[in-house]
Amino acid sequence: MKRLANFWLWFLAAASATAAAADISLWQIGGSGLRWADSDSAQVMIDFTGSNNSIQPVLVSSDTTVFPLLENWSPKKAPDELGFVDGERPRAWKGCCGTSSTVDNALNLIDGSGATYNPVTSNSINSEYYTIDLGVPVPLFRFAMSTPDKGFFRSDGTPLEEDAIPAFEVSIAPDTNNDVLHTPYGPPIGEIIAEARENVNPKIVADFPLQYVRYVRYKRKNSILDEATNQSLGHSGTARKGTVAEFFLWGEGIPKRATYKTVIFDLGTVVNFGRLFWKATPMRLVDGVAEEAPDANVQIEVEARTGIDSNPDIYYEFTDMGTRVVVEQQRYQGKLKNQSAAVTNADGLGGTLTLSTRPKPGLRAGIEYDQQNWTFWSFPTTESDRPLNLNRGSYLQVKVVLHSERFDEFVRLDSLWIETSPILASRVVAEIAQLGQPNPARGVAEVPLGQRTDFTYDIKAEFATGEVGFDALRISTGSSQTEFKDLELDGVATDPAGIEVVDDGFVVQLPQRISGAYNPSLRVTFAAEVFDFARTFEGEVFNTGGTELPQPVESGDVSDAIGTNSLRVLAASAANPQLVQDVQFSSGVITPNGDGVNDELVISYSLFALPQSVPVQLQVFSLDGRQVAQVQRGQQGSGPQRLSWDGRDQRGETLAPGLYLLGVGIEAEDKSALQLRPINIAY
């Protein structure tokens, strides 16, 4: 067996250099590719009018109210249409939930017409509130509302144009949590920007400092003017005073974010996916004119998912027996009804009896995500030329968020493209278990947190005619201390053609290509530490001599020898672990004088139990407890880590000679960690 020096790095470089080869194609939207304007299934504040098939955020202008800039409004907090995702559609609703009926439809109050309004009633004032969700935070500076146009009257003959709201409260929020949205009787959603208790003005205008606003809530309040007409508590039989016909919101600048989601694209055949790229131009408004600005504080965030059928959801209908049966989306959405929670009937004894409704045909039995045939959305990617880490698929969907941190800066997304290539095998399946425990009690491998553990990784491929196969395997363990131990082909121990340990796992070059003609089951045995409470040991297969993209390994049932059917491993600790452990310095002294000896200190340590990457910083304290330096070092995840320090603070100035306390600090999920050790600076 031979060791492969930098083999994996060589393969990646070779794949990059041959991206234009016949084996790798590019799926593209924008630029010379698919049209953004023809390919969206949901979008909020996206401008399609830019040049060369690009997209960018809508510029909000004080010339008009913002409502016409948004499309596909829903009059309900929970829209009836399937697939609603918070933040991907604007909403405006009355009271707790909203309605699509003609009366009480909140969309009547944002349609730009003073001729449409919701007639007032004698219902309780507590139920008279409206919530507007723009979908994204938009720069606003003014709220207004008005009574109906001329020509409409109350039953007593009072012109509605004079029917001012006696008392009200208007609040705004840049974003909020669902607790506020779900709280009954419409409490303020955030900062109160307008309120009155004895108002007689039919037109209300409230200016406030320009700021990002996503939510606006108007609430009718009690007034002494209501008390004069016996309306303070409602239910008097007489419609209360005050009619709103229209709300207005004015703003100026770029939304904090703009969102775009494509339709589900049929790629025509199953492919593997490689890296994600995009071409984007940061822009800045200068005297109202957009100019290129490389230093603009903007960002692009992209997610993708892929599947092997046309719909990522599974729809169910109840049967006569109360079980569920799969139905088509069209039947679920067009024919079936929601199951009501309960029904109350007379019990025959002068009282009532409440019973749960019985599941039966014609009632919806729920929607589930099709995990067998679809991946979940990928982790958000904020840099071009990054791997997507998607499973094979013949259907693709992409989400884009354009972020802006200033009212005058935005990013124009010119085009986006993804590498694809033919699959190497119809499917490559694997499952993992702790060595010696192939059938764990709970069906998933469980190991001690941070302790070196031996694992078996079983793999089996399925092939169709024409699929070229693979001759190498990469397993991601999350640890640079991984040790390869053994390779078996159909149960026979076999020397691999080569082994390379890489930063977060290892690569095994197989002695022979696996294909439809030669397709043994594979077992790899290795040792690794698990630094997360739950970790997926992802794998991928590839060809060392080919230009095709690697193919991800999928979780599944490989054989009866292992009973996990999964690549997930759980790790447990007897006590809550320290987030930062095993801190070691390369030297006890640092001499930053430029002579090449101890000019830098290398700090190694391990991070434990982090669900995702977190910001890491070096913190340096004098012996009297004063913090003298705090240097940001980017983000890191669980596992062994290392970084270097040149004795300088965050301003780039070298600290004075002396003894200090140095530590690696992180912040994660409301927990902080800092381990301090002494270090001497001498020069």
C-alpha positions as CSV (number, residue, x, y, z in Angstrom):
1,M,0.0,0.0,0.0
2,K,1.3,3.4,-0.8
3,R,0.6,6.9,0.6
4,L,-0.7,9.4,-1.9
5,A,1.0,12.8,-1.4
6,N,-1.7,15.5,-1.8
7,F,-3.7,13.2,-4.0
8,W,-7.0,14.8,-3.1
9,L,-5.7,18.3,-3.7
10,W,-4.4,17.2,-7.1
11,F,-7.8,15.7,-8.0
12,L,-9.6,18.9,-7.1
13,A,-7.2,21.0,-9.1
14,A,-7.6,18.6,-12.1
15,A,-11.3,18.8,-11.9
16,S,-11.2,22.6,-11.7
17,A,-8.9,22.8,-14.7
18,T,-11.1,20.6,-16.8
19,A,-14.4,22.3,-15.9
20,A,-14.9,23.1,-19.5
21,A,-14.3,19.5,-20.6
22,A,-17.1,17.5,-22.2
23,D,-17.9,15.6,-19.0
24,I,-18.8,18.8,-17.1
25,S,-21.7,21.0,-18.2
26,L,-23.0,24.2,-16.8
27,W,-26.6,24.9,-15.8
28,Q,-27.1,28.6,-15.9
29,I,-29.7,31.2,-15.0
30,G,-29.2,34.9,-15.8
31,G,-26.8,36.4,-18.5
32,S,-26.9,34.1,-21.5
33,G,-28.8,31.4,-19.5
34,L,-32.4,31.1,-18.4
35,R,-34.3,34.3,-17.8
36,W,-34.7,35.3,-14.2
37,A,-38.1,36.9,-15.0
38,D,-39.5,33.7,-16.4
39,S,-38.2,31.3,-13.8
40,D,-39.4,32.4,-10.4
41,S,-41.9,30.7,-8.1
42,A,-41.6,33.3,-5.4
43,Q,-39.9,36.7,-5.2
44,V,-40.0,39.7,-2.9
45,M,-38.6,43.1,-3.9
46,I,-36.8,41.8,-7.0
47,D,-36.2,44.1,-10.0
48,F,-36.1,42.3,-13.3
49,T,-35.6,45.4,-15.4
50,G,-31.8,45.5,-15.3
51,S,-29.7,45.0,-18.3
52,N,-28.4,41.7,-19.7
53,N,-30.9,39.4,-17.8
54,S,-29.8,40.4,-14.3
55,I,-31.7,40.8,-11.0
56,Q,-31.3,43.4,-8.2
57,P,-33.3,44.7,-5.3
58,V,-36.2,47.1,-6.1
59,L,-35.2,50.7,-5.4
60,V,-37.9,52.2,-3.1
61,S,-38.7,55.8,-4.1
62,S,-40.6,58.4,-2.1
63,D,-42.6,59.1,-5.3
64,T,-45.0,56.3,-4.5
65,T,-46.2,54.1,-1.7
66,V,-44.5,50.8,-1.4
67,F,-47.5,48.5,-1.8
68,P,-47.5,48.4,-5.6
69,L,-43.8,47.3,-5.5
70,L,-44.9,43.9,-4.0
71,E,-46.8,41.1,-5.7
72,N,-48.9,38.1,-4.8
73,W,-50.3,39.5,-1.5
74,S,-52.1,37.2,0.8
75,P,-55.0,38.4,3.0
76,K,-54.3,35.7,5.6
77,K,-51.6,35.2,8.1
78,A,-51.4,31.6,7.1
79,P,-52.2,31.6,3.3
80,D,-54.4,28.8,1.9
81,E,-52.0,28.1,-0.9
82,L,-49.6,25.2,-0.3
83,G,-45.9,25.7,0.2
84,F,-46.1,29.1,1.9
85,V,-42.7,30.0,3.5
86,D,-42.4,33.0,5.8
87,G,-40.6,35.9,4.2
88,E,-41.3,34.7,0.6
89,R,-44.7,36.4,0.2
90,P,-46.1,39.7,1.5
91,R,-49.2,39.5,3.7
92,A,-51.8,41.8,5.2
93,W,-54.5,40.4,7.5
94,K,-57.2,41.6,9.9
95,G,-57.3,40.4,13.5
96,C,-55.7,37.1,14.5
97,C,-55.8,35.4,11.1
98,G,-57.3,37.3,8.3
99,T,-59.9,36.4,5.7
100,S,-60.2,36.4,1.9
101,S,-63.9,37.3,2.0
102,T,-65.0,40.6,0.6
103,V,-65.7,42.1,4.0
104,D,-62.8,42.4,6.4
105,N,-60.3,41.6,3.6
106,A,-57.1,43.6,4.5
107,L,-56.1,43.9,0.9
108,N,-58.9,46.4,0.5
109,L,-56.9,48.8,2.6
110,I,-53.6,48.6,0.5
111,D,-55.0,48.6,-3.0
112,G,-54.5,52.3,-3.6
113,S,-58.2,53.0,-4.0
114,G,-60.3,55.1,-1.6
115,A,-63.4,53.5,-3.1
116,T,-62.7,50.1,-1.4
117,Y,-62.9,49.8,2.4
118,N,-64.1,47.4,5.1
119,P,-67.4,48.5,6.6
120,V,-67.2,49.1,10.4
121,T,-69.3,46.9,12.6
122,S,-70.4,46.8,16.2
123,N,-68.0,44.0,17.1
124,S,-65.5,44.5,20.0
125,I,-62.8,47.1,19.4
126,N,-60.3,44.6,20.6
127,S,-60.7,42.7,17.3
128,E,-60.1,45.7,15.2
129,Y,-56.5,45.5,14.2
130,Y,-54.5,44.9,11.0
131,T,-51.0,43.6,10.5
132,I,-49.0,44.2,7.3
133,D,-45.9,42.0,6.5
134,L,-43.9,43.3,3.6
135,G,-41.9,40.0,3.5
136,V,-38.5,41.8,3.9
137,P,-37.3,44.8,5.8
138,V,-37.8,47.9,3.6
139,P,-36.5,51.5,4.3
140,L,-39.5,53.5,5.4
141,F,-40.0,57.0,6.8
142,R,-43.8,57.6,6.7
143,F,-47.1,56.0,7.5
144,A,-50.4,57.4,6.5
145,M,-54.1,56.4,6.5
146,S,-57.3,58.0,5.1
147,T,-61.0,57.6,5.1
148,P,-63.0,56.6,2.0
149,D,-63.5,58.9,-1.0
150,K,-66.5,61.1,-1.5
151,G,-69.8,59.5,-2.3
152,F,-70.0,56.9,0.5
153,F,-72.1,57.4,3.7
154,R,-72.9,55.8,7.0
155,S,-76.4,54.6,7.7
156,D,-77.1,57.9,9.5
157,G,-76.1,59.9,6.4
158,T,-72.6,60.9,7.7
159,P,-70.1,61.1,4.7
160,L,-67.5,58.4,5.2
161,E,-64.8,60.8,4.1
162,E,-65.4,62.6,7.4
163,D,-65.6,59.4,9.5
164,A,-62.3,59.9,11.3
165,I,-60.9,57.2,13.6
166,P,-61.4,58.4,17.1
167,A,-58.4,56.5,18.6
168,F,-55.7,54.3,17.2
169,E,-52.1,53.0,17.6
170,V,-49.6,52.2,14.9
171,S,-46.4,50.2,15.6
172,I,-43.6,49.0,13.3
173,A,-40.8,46.4,13.5
174,P,-37.8,45.5,11.3
175,D,-38.4,41.8,12.0
176,T,-40.2,40.1,14.8
177,N,-40.9,36.7,16.3
178,N,-44.0,34.6,16.0
179,D,-44.8,35.2,19.7
180,V,-45.8,38.7,18.9
181,L,-47.7,37.7,15.8
182,H,-49.7,35.1,17.7
183,T,-50.5,37.2,20.7
184,P,-54.2,37.9,20.8
185,Y,-55.8,41.4,20.6
186,G,-53.0,43.0,18.6
187,P,-50.5,44.4,21.0
188,P,-47.8,46.7,19.6
189,I,-45.5,44.8,17.2
190,G,-42.6,47.1,18.0
191,E,-42.0,50.8,18.2
192,I,-45.1,52.9,18.3
193,I,-44.9,55.6,15.7
194,A,-48.4,57.1,15.9
195,E,-51.2,57.1,18.4
196,A,-54.2,59.2,19.3
197,R,-57.1,59.1,21.8
198,E,-59.3,61.9,20.6
199,N,-58.8,62.2,16.9
200,V,-61.1,64.1,14.5
201,N,-58.7,64.2,11.5
202,P,-59.8,61.9,8.6
203,K,-56.3,61.8,7.2
204,I,-53.4,60.8,9.4
205,V,-49.7,61.2,8.5
206,A,-46.9,60.0,10.8
207,D,-43.3,60.6,9.9
208,F,-40.4,58.7,11.6
209,P,-36.7,58.4,11.1
210,L,-35.8,56.4,8.0
211,Q,-35.3,52.8,9.1
212,Y,-35.8,49.2,8.0
213,V,-39.4,48.1,8.5
214,R,-41.0,44.7,7.7
215,Y,-44.1,44.7,9.9
216,V,-46.7,47.4,10.5
217,R,-49.6,47.0,12.8
218,Y,-52.6,49.4,13.1
219,K,-54.9,48.9,16.1
220,R,-58.2,50.7,16.8
221,K,-58.2,51.9,20.4
222,N,-60.9,53.0,22.9
223,S,-61.7,56.8,23.0
224,I,-63.8,59.1,24.9
225,L,-65.5,59.8,21.6
226,D,-66.6,56.2,21.6
227,E,-67.9,56.4,25.1
228,A,-70.0,59.4,24.1
229,T,-71.8,57.1,21.7
230,N,-71.8,53.9,23.9
231,Q,-69.2,52.2,21.6
232,S,-66.2,51.7,24.0
233,L,-67.0,48.0,24.5
234,G,-68.7,47.3,21.2
235,H,-71.6,44.9,20.7
236,S,-74.1,47.8,21.1
237,G,-75.8,47.1,17.9
238,T,-74.6,50.4,16.3
239,A,-71.6,50.4,14.1
240,R,-68.8,52.3,15.8
241,K,-67.2,55.5,14.5
242,G,-64.3,55.6,12.2
243,T,-63.7,54.0,8.7
244,V,-60.3,53.3,7.2
245,A,-60.2,53.1,3.4
246,E,-56.4,53.1,2.7
247,F,-53.1,52.6,4.4
248,F,-49.9,54.2,2.9
249,L,-46.2,53.5,3.4
250,W,-43.5,55.7,1.9
251,G,-39.8,54.9,1.9
252,E,-36.5,55.7,0.2
253,G,-33.6,53.4,-0.6
254,I,-32.7,49.7,-0.9
255,P,-34.4,46.9,1.1
256,K,-32.3,45.1,3.6
257,R,-32.8,41.9,1.6
258,A,-34.6,40.8,-1.6
259,T,-35.5,37.2,-2.1
260,Y,-35.9,35.0,-5.2
261,K,-36.8,31.4,-5.5
262,T,-36.9,29.5,-8.8
263,V,-39.4,27.1,-10.1
264,I,-38.4,23.4,-9.9
265,F,-36.4,22.8,-13.1
266,D,-36.5,19.4,-14.9
267,L,-32.9,18.7,-16.0
268,G,-33.9,15.9,-18.2
269,T,-31.6,13.3,-16.7
270,V,-30.0,12.5,-13.4
271,V,-26.7,14.3,-12.8
272,N,-24.1,15.0,-10.2
273,F,-23.6,18.5,-9.0
274,G,-20.3,20.3,-8.4
275,R,-19.5,23.9,-7.6
276,L,-21.7,26.9,-7.5
277,F,-20.6,30.1,-9.2
278,W,-22.1,33.6,-9.8
279,K,-21.2,36.9,-11.4
280,A,-22.3,39.9,-9.3
281,T,-21.6,43.6,-9.2
282,P,-21.7,45.6,-6.0
283,M,-23.4,49.0,-6.6
284,R,-23.9,52.3,-4.8
285,L,-26.3,55.1,-5.4
286,V,-24.6,58.4,-5.9
287,D,-26.9,61.4,-6.4
288,G,-29.6,58.9,-7.3
289,V,-27.5,57.1,-10.0
290,A,-26.2,53.6,-9.5
291,E,-22.4,53.2,-9.8
292,E,-20.2,50.1,-9.4
293,A,-18.7,50.0,-5.9
294,P,-16.5,47.1,-5.1
295,D,-16.4,48.2,-1.4
296,A,-20.2,48.2,-1.0
297,N,-21.4,46.3,2.1
298,V,-23.5,43.7,0.3
299,Q,-23.8,40.0,0.1
300,I,-25.4,37.2,-1.9
301,E,-26.7,34.1,-0.2
302,V,-27.7,31.0,-2.3
303,E,-29.3,27.7,-1.4
304,A,-30.3,24.8,-3.6
305,R,-32.0,21.5,-3.4
306,T,-32.4,18.6,-5.8
307,G,-34.6,15.6,-6.3
308,I,-35.3,12.6,-8.5
309,D,-39.0,13.4,-9.0
310,S,-41.0,16.5,-9.7
311,N,-42.4,17.3,-6.3
312,P,-40.5,17.5,-2.9
313,D,-43.8,17.0,-0.9
314,I,-45.9,14.0,-0.3
315,Y,-49.7,14.5,0.1
316,Y,-52.0,12.3,2.2
317,E,-55.7,11.7,2.4
318,F,-57.5,9.8,5.2
319,T,-59.1,6.4,4.5
320,D,-62.2,4.9,6.0
321,M,-60.0,3.1,8.6
322,G,-58.3,6.4,9.7
323,T,-55.0,5.5,8.0
324,R,-53.4,7.6,5.3
325,V,-53.0,7.1,1.6
326,V,-50.8,9.1,-0.8
327,V,-52.7,11.3,-3.3
328,E,-51.8,13.7,-6.1
329,Q,-51.1,17.4,-5.2
330,Q,-54.1,18.5,-7.4
331,R,-56.5,16.4,-5.4
332,Y,-55.1,17.5,-2.1
333,Q,-55.3,21.1,-3.0
334,G,-58.4,21.2,-5.1
335,K,-60.7,18.5,-3.7
336,L,-59.8,17.7,-0.1
337,K,-60.8,19.7,3.0
338,N,-58.9,20.4,6.2
339,Q,-59.9,18.3,9.2
340,S,-61.6,20.4,11.8
341,A,-60.3,19.7,15.3
342,A,-63.7,19.0,17.0
343,V,-67.4,19.3,16.7
344,T,-69.9,20.2,19.5
345,N,-73.4,18.7,19.6
346,A,-76.2,18.5,22.1
347,D,-75.9,15.5,24.4
348,G,-79.6,14.9,24.8
349,L,-79.5,15.8,28.5
350,G,-79.6,19.6,28.2
351,G,-75.9,19.9,27.8
352,T,-73.3,19.7,25.0
353,L,-70.7,17.1,24.0
354,T,-67.5,17.9,22.1
355,L,-66.0,15.1,20.0
356,S,-63.0,15.0,17.8
357,T,-64.0,14.7,14.1
358,R,-63.4,11.2,12.7
359,P,-60.8,11.0,10.0
360,K,-62.5,9.9,6.7
361,P,-62.0,10.1,3.0
362,G,-62.2,13.6,1.6
363,L,-60.1,15.1,4.5
364,R,-56.5,16.1,4.3
365,A,-54.2,13.9,6.3
366,G,-51.1,16.1,6.1
367,I,-48.1,16.9,4.0
368,E,-44.6,15.4,4.5
369,Y,-41.3,16.3,2.9
370,D,-40.1,13.5,0.5
371,Q,-36.8,12.8,2.1
372,Q,-36.3,9.6,0.0
373,N,-36.3,11.5,-3.3
374,W,-35.3,15.0,-2.3
375,T,-32.4,16.6,-0.5
376,F,-33.0,19.3,2.1
377,W,-32.0,22.9,1.2
378,S,-28.2,23.2,1.2
379,F,-26.4,25.3,3.8
380,P,-26.5,28.9,2.6
381,T,-23.5,29.7,0.4
382,T,-22.1,33.3,0.5
383,E,-19.1,32.8,-1.8
384,S,-18.9,31.9,-5.4
385,D,-16.8,28.9,-6.6
386,R,-17.9,26.7,-3.7
387,P,-19.2,23.1,-3.7
388,L,-22.9,22.7,-3.2
389,N,-22.7,19.3,-1.6
390,L,-25.9,18.1,-3.2
391,N,-26.9,14.5,-4.0
392,R,-27.5,13.4,-7.5
393,G,-30.8,14.6,-9.0
394,S,-32.8,15.3,-12.1
395,Y,-34.7,18.2,-10.6
396,L,-33.2,21.4,-9.2
397,Q,-34.5,24.4,-7.3
398,V,-32.5,27.5,-6.2
399,K,-33.1,30.2,-3.7
400,V,-31.2,33.6,-3.7
401,V,-31.2,36.3,-1.1
402,L,-29.6,39.7,-2.0
403,H,-28.4,41.4,1.2
404,S,-27.8,45.1,1.7
405,E,-26.6,46.8,4.9
406,R,-27.1,50.4,3.7
407,F,-30.0,52.3,2.2
408,D,-27.8,53.3,-0.8
409,E,-25.9,50.1,-1.6
410,F,-27.0,46.9,-3.3
411,V,-25.7,44.0,-5.3
412,R,-26.7,43.2,-8.9
413,L,-26.7,39.4,-9.6
414,D,-25.8,39.1,-13.3
415,S,-25.8,35.3,-13.6
416,L,-25.5,32.1,-11.6
417,W,-24.3,28.7,-12.8
418,I,-23.8,25.2,-11.4
419,E,-21.5,22.4,-12.6
420,T,-23.2,19.2,-13.5
421,S,-21.9,15.9,-15.0
422,P,-23.2,12.4,-15.7
423,I,-23.6,10.2,-12.7
424,L,-20.9,7.5,-12.0
425,A,-23.5,5.0,-10.8
426,S,-27.2,4.9,-10.5
427,R,-26.8,5.0,-6.7
428,V,-24.0,4.6,-4.1
429,V,-25.3,3.7,-0.7
430,A,-23.5,3.5,2.6
431,E,-24.1,2.9,6.3
432,I,-21.8,3.3,9.3
433,A,-21.5,1.6,12.7
434,Q,-19.1,1.4,15.6
435,L,-16.7,-1.5,15.1
436,G,-18.1,-4.5,17.1
437,Q,-21.6,-2.9,17.5
438,P,-23.2,-3.4,14.0
439,N,-26.7,-3.3,15.3
440,P,-27.0,-0.6,18.0
441,A,-30.1,-0.7,20.3
442,R,-31.5,2.6,19.0
443,G,-30.6,1.9,15.4
444,V,-27.9,4.6,15.2
445,A,-24.2,4.4,16.2
446,E,-23.5,6.1,19.6
447,V,-20.0,6.8,20.8
448,P,-18.3,8.8,23.5
449,L,-17.8,12.5,22.6
450,G,-14.2,13.3,21.7
451,Q,-12.8,9.8,22.2
452,R,-11.1,7.9,19.4
453,T,-13.4,5.2,18.1
454,D,-13.2,2.5,15.4
455,F,-15.9,2.5,12.8
456,T,-17.0,0.3,9.9
457,Y,-18.3,2.0,6.7
458,D,-20.1,-0.3,4.3
459,I,-20.7,0.8,0.7
460,K,-22.6,-0.7,-2.2
461,A,-23.2,0.7,-5.7
462,E,-25.9,0.2,-8.2
463,F,-25.2,0.5,-11.9
464,A,-27.1,0.9,-15.2
465,T,-25.7,0.5,-18.7
466,G,-23.2,3.1,-19.6
467,E,-22.3,4.3,-16.1
468,V,-18.6,4.5,-15.8
469,G,-18.1,3.7,-12.1
470,F,-15.4,4.9,-9.8
471,D,-12.0,4.0,-8.3
472,A,-11.7,6.2,-5.3
473,L,-13.6,7.1,-2.1
474,R,-13.5,10.1,0.2
475,I,-14.9,9.9,3.7
476,S,-15.4,13.1,5.8
477,T,-14.9,12.5,9.5
478,G,-14.5,16.1,10.7
479,S,-11.1,15.2,12.2
480,S,-7.5,15.6,10.8
481,Q,-6.5,12.8,13.2
482,T,-8.3,10.1,11.3
483,E,-6.5,6.7,10.9
484,F,-7.3,4.4,8.0
485,K,-7.2,0.7,9.2
486,D,-8.6,-1.7,6.6
487,L,-10.3,-2.2,3.3
488,E,-12.5,-5.2,2.4
489,L,-14.0,-6.1,-1.0
490,D,-16.8,-8.7,-0.7
491,G,-15.5,-9.5,2.8
492,V,-11.9,-10.1,1.7
493,A,-9.2,-7.8,3.2
494,T,-7.5,-6.0,0.4
495,D,-4.7,-3.5,0.1
496,P,-5.8,-0.1,-1.3
497,A,-3.9,1.4,-4.2
498,G,-3.3,4.4,-2.0
499,I,-4.3,6.3,1.1
500,E,-4.3,10.0,1.9
501,V,-5.4,11.6,5.1
502,V,-6.8,15.1,4.5
503,D,-7.9,17.9,6.8
504,D,-11.3,16.5,7.6
505,G,-11.1,12.9,6.6
506,F,-9.3,10.6,4.2
507,V,-9.2,9.3,0.6
508,V,-9.0,5.6,-0.4
509,Q,-7.8,4.8,-3.9
510,L,-9.3,1.4,-4.8
511,P,-7.2,-1.3,-6.4
512,Q,-9.7,-1.7,-9.2
513,R,-12.5,0.4,-10.7
514,I,-15.9,-0.4,-9.3
515,S,-18.5,-0.7,-12.2
516,G,-21.4,-2.7,-13.5
517,A,-18.9,-5.4,-14.6
518,Y,-17.1,-5.5,-11.2
519,N,-19.2,-4.5,-8.3
520,P,-18.2,-5.9,-4.9
521,S,-19.5,-4.6,-1.6
522,L,-16.9,-2.4,0.1
523,R,-16.1,-2.1,3.8
524,V,-13.7,0.6,5.1
525,T,-12.5,0.4,8.8
526,F,-11.1,3.6,10.3
527,A,-10.6,5.4,13.6
528,A,-11.7,8.9,14.3
529,E,-12.9,11.2,17.1
530,V,-16.4,12.7,17.1
531,F,-16.5,16.3,18.3
532,D,-20.3,17.0,17.6
533,F,-23.3,15.5,19.5
534,A,-24.5,14.4,16.0
535,R,-22.3,14.0,12.9
536,T,-23.0,12.7,9.4
537,F,-20.0,10.9,8.0
538,E,-20.5,12.1,4.4
539,G,-18.7,10.3,1.6
540,E,-18.2,10.6,-2.2
541,V,-16.8,8.5,-4.9
542,F,-14.9,9.7,-7.9
543,N,-12.6,8.7,-10.8
544,T,-8.9,9.4,-10.4
545,G,-8.3,9.4,-14.2
546,G,-11.6,11.1,-15.2
547,T,-13.0,14.6,-15.4
548,E,-16.4,13.7,-14.0
549,L,-17.6,15.3,-10.8
550,P,-17.6,13.2,-7.6
551,Q,-20.8,11.5,-6.7
552,P,-22.1,11.8,-3.1
553,V,-22.7,8.6,-1.1
554,E,-26.3,8.3,0.2
555,S,-27.5,6.8,3.5
556,G,-29.3,3.5,3.1
557,D,-29.4,-0.2,3.7
558,V,-26.3,-1.8,2.3
559,S,-26.5,-5.3,3.9
560,D,-27.8,-7.2,6.9
561,A,-24.3,-7.0,8.5
562,I,-25.0,-3.4,9.7
563,G,-28.4,-2.3,11.0
564,T,-28.1,1.5,11.1
565,N,-29.0,2.3,7.5
566,S,-27.5,5.7,8.2
567,L,-24.3,7.7,8.0
568,R,-25.2,9.6,11.2
569,V,-23.3,9.0,14.5
570,L,-24.4,10.3,17.9
571,A,-21.9,11.3,20.5
572,A,-22.6,11.5,24.2
573,S,-20.8,13.0,27.2
574,A,-21.3,12.2,30.9
575,A,-21.3,16.0,31.6
576,N,-21.6,19.1,29.6
577,P,-18.3,19.4,27.8
578,Q,-16.1,22.4,27.7
579,L,-16.5,24.0,24.3
580,V,-12.7,24.7,24.0
581,Q,-10.3,21.9,25.2
582,D,-6.7,20.7,24.8
583,V,-5.2,24.2,24.3
584,Q,-1.5,23.9,23.5
585,F,1.1,26.5,22.5
586,S,4.1,25.8,20.3
587,S,6.3,27.7,22.7
588,G,6.0,29.5,26.1
589,V,7.5,32.6,24.6
590,I,7.1,34.7,21.5
591,T,9.8,37.0,20.2
592,P,8.2,39.1,17.4
593,N,11.4,40.8,16.3
594,G,11.6,39.5,12.7
595,D,14.6,37.2,13.1
596,G,12.6,34.1,12.1
597,V,12.8,32.5,15.5
598,N,9.6,32.3,17.6
599,D,8.2,35.3,15.6
600,E,4.8,33.6,15.7
601,L,3.0,31.5,18.2
602,V,1.0,28.4,17.0
603,I,-2.0,27.6,19.1
604,S,-3.7,24.2,18.7
605,Y,-7.0,23.2,20.4
606,S,-10.2,21.3,19.9
607,L,-13.7,22.7,19.7
608,F,-16.6,20.5,21.0
609,A,-20.3,20.2,20.5
610,L,-20.9,23.1,18.2
611,P,-23.9,22.7,15.9
612,Q,-22.3,25.0,13.3
613,S,-19.3,27.2,12.8
614,V,-18.9,30.0,15.2
615,P,-16.7,33.2,15.4
616,V,-13.3,32.6,17.1
617,Q,-11.1,35.2,18.6
618,L,-7.8,35.5,20.4
619,Q,-8.1,37.3,23.7
620,V,-5.0,38.6,25.6
621,F,-5.1,39.9,29.1
622,S,-2.5,41.6,31.3
623,L,-1.9,40.1,34.7
624,D,-4.1,42.7,36.4
625,G,-7.1,41.4,34.3
626,R,-7.2,44.2,31.6
627,Q,-7.9,43.0,28.1
628,V,-5.1,44.3,26.0
629,A,-5.9,42.6,22.7
630,Q,-8.8,40.9,21.0
631,V,-8.1,39.6,17.5
632,Q,-10.9,38.1,15.3
633,R,-9.9,34.8,13.6
634,G,-12.9,34.0,11.5
635,Q,-15.3,31.1,12.0
636,Q,-14.4,27.5,13.0
637,G,-16.4,24.3,13.7
638,S,-16.1,21.3,16.0
639,G,-12.9,19.4,15.8
640,P,-9.1,20.0,16.1
641,Q,-8.2,23.5,15.1
642,R,-5.1,25.7,15.0
643,L,-4.2,29.3,14.4
644,S,-1.1,31.6,14.8
645,W,-0.5,34.9,16.5
646,D,2.3,37.4,15.9
647,G,2.1,39.2,19.2
648,R,0.0,42.1,17.8
649,D,-3.3,43.5,18.9
650,Q,-6.4,44.2,16.7
651,R,-4.8,47.5,15.5
652,G,-1.7,45.7,14.3
653,E,0.5,47.1,17.1
654,T,3.0,44.8,18.9
655,L,2.3,44.3,22.6
656,A,4.9,45.5,25.1
657,P,7.3,42.8,26.4
658,G,6.0,41.0,29.5
659,L,3.9,38.1,30.8
660,Y,0.3,37.9,29.5
661,L,-2.6,35.5,29.6
662,L,-3.8,34.3,26.2
663,G,-6.9,32.4,25.4
664,V,-9.1,31.2,22.5
665,G,-12.6,32.5,22.9
666,I,-15.9,31.6,21.2
667,E,-19.6,32.5,21.5
668,A,-22.1,29.7,20.7
669,E,-25.8,29.3,21.6
670,D,-25.7,31.6,24.6
671,K,-22.6,29.9,26.0
672,S,-19.2,31.4,26.0
673,A,-15.8,29.6,26.4
674,L,-12.4,30.9,27.1
675,Q,-9.3,29.0,28.2
676,L,-6.4,31.1,29.4
677,R,-2.7,30.2,29.4
678,P,0.4,32.3,30.2
679,I,2.6,33.5,27.3
680,N,5.7,35.6,27.5
681,I,6.5,38.3,24.9
682,A,10.2,39.2,24.7
683,Y,12.1,41.3,22.2
